[in-house]
Amino acid sequence: MMKLISRFIFWITGWKVMGGWPKGLKKAVLIAIPHTSNWDLLYARAAFFLMDIPVKFTIKKEVMVGPLGWLIKVLGGISIDRKRISGKKRQTYTEAMINMLKEKDQLVIMVTPEGTRSFAPKWKTGFYRVAQGAEVPIVIGYLDYKKKHAGIGPVFMPDGNMDGQIGEMKEFGRKITGRHPEKGIR
């Protein structure tokens, strides 16, 4: 059903899917760039349904209740429970995501590295730390509003050179036009 709705959204708005998910890749952190608008979730979610990518995004468990929780779950939301582990301190959001990736046979978690829809000169680094800790690659997903393309870009395996690899990711992102270009990657 969601794929059919997504196909209709892309048809009526003139968007196209470009490329596809790397063959055989079952676990990854997918960064969605650039994130400049609330519309990004609609187009990204539709694109991933069309590409058959079982993308999930994380949200606090407290939000996942009632009808809103049901809708968020249908769209790919998974709750993060920062419970205590064996009497230790509460796990961080990053630790919870690492544990989720390690526990599952197949999981792709979508993250927006800017952490906001506003211009962010510096990206949050949690996505990199999650991928490194879970030993999974980082895949770039993008929305180019100028071309009306939604696609998959390069894949990066975290090698410890976080600043250098994030610089390469940003370089790719500079070629992509967000819904509000002034808020995009510079």
PyMOL commands that set and color helices and strands:
alter all, ss='L'
color gray80, all
select helices_A, chain A and resi 2-13+39-50+61-63+66-74+93-103+126-134+162-173+181-183
alter helices_A, ss='H'
color red, helices_A
select strands_A, chain A and resi 16-18+27-33+55-60+77-80+107-111+138-144+149-156
alter strands_A, ss='S'
color yellow, strands_A
deselect
rebuild
show_as cartoon
